[in-house]
Amino acid sequence: MTAPTNPSTNPPMGQGAVPAALQEIADDFTALPPKERLQLLLEFSDGLPELPERYADHPELLEPVPECQSPIFLITEVEGTGRDATAHLFFSAPPEAPTTRGFAGILAEGLDGLTVGEVLDVPGDVTERMGLAEVVSPLRLRGMAGMLGRIKRQLREKSGA
């Protein structure tokens, strides 16, 4: 006899686990009907924090994300070294690109303030676990995955993890 499976069950941290804050966001999306998922995505767009002055005055310091259809730029900061360092994420996306801003808002709320190790362990397919494929194009989802990939690369480089 096989035990029933729960698709929302996370593997242990360090083995591709989704951090609790990001999992909660994913659960919120999947609990909604498709039209309401789009509305929630727009709410994350409105909630994307403004860039701190040190970056708002120097946008050349931010990395573009060419995988996104709309212009978006990001930068990470690390407090400490190695996998236990704290990760901070900053994004710049125009209000005219609410889907892209929404993706950035999800990543900011779900990952900012976690350890570098927790962010590095986020599975690459987490963007597909939010039920957004029913409301946005695969190309847009690849843009969100591109953001996550660039965040991880920057964090590895800056933390030495």
VODO-764083 format. One record per residue (C-alpha): x, y, z; residue in one letter. Coordinates in Angstrom, 1 decimal. Each point is the difference from the previous one (the first is absolute). Example, Ala and Ser with C-alpha at 12.3 -4.5 7.8 and 13.67 -1.06 7.14 Angstrom:
residues 2
@X = 12.3; Y = -4.5; Z = 7.8; type = A
@X = 1.4; Y = 3.4; Z = -0.7; type = S
end
This chain:
residues 161
@X = 0.0; Y = 0.0; Z = 0.0; type = M
@X = 1.3; Y = 3.4; Z = -1.0; type = T
@X = -0.3; Y = 3.0; Z = 2.3; type = A
@X = -2.0; Y = 2.9; Z = -1.4; type = P
@X = 2.2; Y = 2.8; Z = -1.3; type = T
@X = -0.3; Y = 3.7; Z = 0.7; type = N
@X = 1.2; Y = 2.2; Z = -2.9; type = P
@X = 0.7; Y = 2.9; Z = 2.4; type = S
@X = 2.4; Y = -2.1; Z = 2.2; type = T
@X = 3.4; Y = 1.5; Z = 0.0; type = N
@X = 3.2; Y = -2.0; Z = 0.0; type = P
@X = 2.4; Y = 0.8; Z = 2.9; type = P
@X = 1.9; Y = 3.3; Z = -0.3; type = M
@X = 3.2; Y = -0.4; Z = -2.0; type = G
@X = -1.7; Y = -2.4; Z = -2.4; type = Q
@X = -2.0; Y = 2.4; Z = -2.1; type = G
@X = -2.4; Y = 1.2; Z = 2.7; type = A
@X = -2.1; Y = 3.1; Z = -0.6; type = V
@X = 0.4; Y = 2.5; Z = 2.9; type = P
@X = -3.1; Y = 0.4; Z = 2.2; type = A
@X = -0.8; Y = 3.5; Z = -1.2; type = A
@X = 0.3; Y = -0.9; Z = -3.7; type = L
@X = -2.0; Y = -3.2; Z = 0.6; type = Q
@X = -2.8; Y = 2.0; Z = 1.7; type = E
@X = -0.1; Y = 2.3; Z = -3.1; type = I
@X = -0.1; Y = -3.0; Z = -2.3; type = A
@X = -2.8; Y = -1.5; Z = 2.1; type = D
@X = -2.0; Y = 3.2; Z = -0.1; type = D
@X = 0.2; Y = 0.0; Z = -3.8; type = F
@X = -0.9; Y = -3.6; Z = -0.5; type = T
@X = -3.0; Y = 0.4; Z = 2.4; type = A
@X = -1.6; Y = 2.6; Z = -2.3; type = L
@X = -1.8; Y = -0.4; Z = -3.3; type = P
@X = 2.1; Y = 1.1; Z = -3.0; type = P
@X = -1.6; Y = 3.5; Z = -0.4; type = K
@X = 0.7; Y = 0.8; Z = 3.7; type = E
@X = 3.6; Y = -1.2; Z = -0.4; type = R
@X = 0.5; Y = 2.8; Z = -2.5; type = L
@X = -1.5; Y = 2.5; Z = 2.4; type = Q
@X = 2.3; Y = -1.3; Z = 2.8; type = L
@X = 3.0; Y = 0.4; Z = -2.4; type = L
@X = -1.0; Y = 3.6; Z = -0.5; type = L
@X = -0.1; Y = 0.5; Z = 3.7; type = E
@X = 3.6; Y = -1.2; Z = 0.3; type = F
@X = 0.8; Y = 2.5; Z = -2.8; type = S
@X = -1.4; Y = 2.8; Z = 2.1; type = D
@X = 1.9; Y = -1.2; Z = 3.1; type = G
@X = 3.5; Y = -0.1; Z = -1.6; type = L
@X = 2.2; Y = 2.1; Z = 2.2; type = P
@X = 1.6; Y = 3.1; Z = -1.4; type = E
@X = 3.7; Y = -0.1; Z = -0.6; type = L
@X = 2.2; Y = 1.5; Z = 2.8; type = P
@X = 1.6; Y = 3.3; Z = -1.0; type = E
@X = 3.4; Y = -1.6; Z = -0.4; type = R
@X = -1.4; Y = -1.9; Z = -3.0; type = Y
@X = -2.7; Y = 2.4; Z = -1.2; type = A
@X = 2.7; Y = 2.6; Z = -0.6; type = D
@X = 2.3; Y = -2.6; Z = -1.6; type = H
@X = -2.1; Y = -2.3; Z = -2.2; type = P
@X = 3.2; Y = -1.1; Z = -1.9; type = E
@X = 0.8; Y = -2.1; Z = 3.1; type = L
@X = -3.0; Y = -2.3; Z = -0.6; type = L
@X = 0.1; Y = -3.0; Z = -2.3; type = E
@X = -2.5; Y = -0.2; Z = -2.9; type = P
@X = -2.1; Y = -3.2; Z = -0.4; type = V
@X = -0.2; Y = -0.5; Z = -3.7; type = P
@X = -2.1; Y = -3.2; Z = 0.5; type = E
@X = -2.9; Y = 2.3; Z = 0.9; type = C
@X = -2.1; Y = 1.6; Z = -2.7; type = Q
@X = -0.2; Y = 3.3; Z = 1.9; type = S
@X = 3.0; Y = 1.9; Z = 1.3; type = P
@X = 0.9; Y = -1.1; Z = 3.5; type = I
@X = 3.2; Y = 0.4; Z = 1.9; type = F
@X = 1.2; Y = -1.6; Z = 3.2; type = L
@X = 2.8; Y = 0.0; Z = 2.5; type = I
@X = 0.7; Y = -2.0; Z = 3.2; type = T
@X = 1.8; Y = 0.8; Z = 3.2; type = E
@X = 1.5; Y = -2.4; Z = 2.4; type = V
@X = 0.7; Y = 0.4; Z = 3.7; type = E
@X = 2.7; Y = -2.4; Z = 1.0; type = G
@X = 1.6; Y = -2.8; Z = -1.9; type = T
@X = -0.9; Y = -3.5; Z = -1.0; type = G
@X = -3.4; Y = -1.7; Z = 0.0; type = R
@X = -0.9; Y = 1.5; Z = 3.4; type = D
@X = 0.3; Y = 3.6; Z = -1.3; type = A
@X = -3.2; Y = 2.0; Z = -0.3; type = T
@X = -1.2; Y = 0.8; Z = -3.5; type = A
@X = -1.8; Y = 3.2; Z = -1.0; type = H
@X = -1.6; Y = 0.5; Z = -3.4; type = L
@X = -0.8; Y = 3.3; Z = -1.8; type = F
@X = -1.9; Y = 0.4; Z = -3.2; type = F
@X = -0.8; Y = 2.8; Z = -2.5; type = S
@X = -3.0; Y = -0.6; Z = -2.3; type = A
@X = -2.2; Y = 2.6; Z = -1.6; type = P
@X = -3.7; Y = 0.3; Z = 1.1; type = P
@X = -0.9; Y = -0.6; Z = -3.7; type = E
@X = 1.2; Y = -3.6; Z = 0.4; type = A
@X = -2.3; Y = -1.3; Z = 2.8; type = P
@X = 0.6; Y = -3.7; Z = -0.7; type = T
@X = 3.7; Y = 0.4; Z = 0.2; type = T
@X = -0.3; Y = 2.2; Z = 3.0; type = R
@X = -2.2; Y = -2.6; Z = 1.6; type = G
@X = 2.6; Y = -2.8; Z = -0.5; type = F
@X = 2.6; Y = 2.3; Z = 1.6; type = A
@X = -2.4; Y = 0.7; Z = 2.8; type = G
@X = -0.5; Y = -3.7; Z = 0.6; type = I
@X = 3.8; Y = -0.6; Z = 0.1; type = L
@X = 0.6; Y = 3.0; Z = 2.3; type = A
@X = -2.7; Y = -1.0; Z = 2.5; type = E
@X = 0.8; Y = -3.7; Z = -0.2; type = G
@X = 3.8; Y = 0.1; Z = 0.1; type = L
@X = 1.3; Y = 3.3; Z = 1.4; type = D
@X = 1.6; Y = -0.4; Z = 3.4; type = G
@X = 0.6; Y = -3.7; Z = -0.2; type = L
@X = 3.4; Y = -1.6; Z = 0.1; type = T
@X = 2.0; Y = -0.3; Z = -3.2; type = V
@X = -0.2; Y = -3.8; Z = 0.4; type = G
@X = -3.8; Y = 0.0; Z = 0.2; type = E
@X = -0.2; Y = 2.1; Z = -3.2; type = V
@X = 2.5; Y = -2.2; Z = -1.8; type = L
@X = -2.0; Y = -3.1; Z = 0.9; type = D
@X = -3.3; Y = 1.4; Z = -1.6; type = V
@X = -0.8; Y = -2.5; Z = -2.7; type = P
@X = 0.3; Y = 1.4; Z = -3.5; type = G
@X = -3.6; Y = -1.0; Z = -0.8; type = D
@X = -1.6; Y = 1.9; Z = 2.9; type = V
@X = -1.4; Y = 2.5; Z = -2.5; type = T
@X = -2.0; Y = -2.8; Z = -1.5; type = E
@X = -1.5; Y = -1.0; Z = 3.4; type = R
@X = -2.1; Y = 3.1; Z = 0.3; type = M
@X = -2.7; Y = -0.8; Z = -2.5; type = G
@X = 0.9; Y = 3.0; Z = -2.0; type = L
@X = 0.4; Y = -1.9; Z = -3.3; type = A
@X = -3.8; Y = 0.2; Z = -0.4; type = E
@X = 0.0; Y = 3.8; Z = 0.1; type = V
@X = 3.4; Y = 1.1; Z = -1.5; type = V
@X = 2.0; Y = -1.2; Z = -3.0; type = S
@X = 2.9; Y = -2.5; Z = 0.4; type = P
@X = 2.3; Y = 2.7; Z = -1.3; type = L
@X = -1.0; Y = 2.2; Z = 3.0; type = R
@X = 0.6; Y = -2.9; Z = 2.4; type = L
@X = 3.5; Y = -0.5; Z = -1.5; type = R
@X = 0.6; Y = 3.7; Z = 0.8; type = G
@X = -0.7; Y = -0.7; Z = 3.7; type = M
@X = 2.2; Y = -3.1; Z = -0.1; type = A
@X = 2.7; Y = 2.3; Z = -1.6; type = G
@X = -0.3; Y = 2.4; Z = 3.0; type = M
@X = 0.4; Y = -2.9; Z = 2.4; type = L
@X = 3.1; Y = -1.3; Z = -1.9; type = G
@X = 1.6; Y = 3.4; Z = 0.1; type = R
@X = -0.7; Y = 0.4; Z = 3.7; type = I
@X = 1.6; Y = -3.3; Z = 0.8; type = K
@X = 3.1; Y = 0.8; Z = -2.1; type = R
@X = 0.5; Y = 3.4; Z = 1.6; type = Q
@X = -0.5; Y = -1.5; Z = 3.5; type = L
@X = 2.6; Y = -2.8; Z = -0.7; type = R
@X = 2.5; Y = 2.6; Z = -1.3; type = E
@X = -0.5; Y = 2.5; Z = 2.9; type = K
@X = -0.2; Y = -2.5; Z = 2.8; type = S
@X = 2.6; Y = -2.5; Z = -1.1; type = G
@X = -2.5; Y = -2.8; Z = 0.5; type = A
end
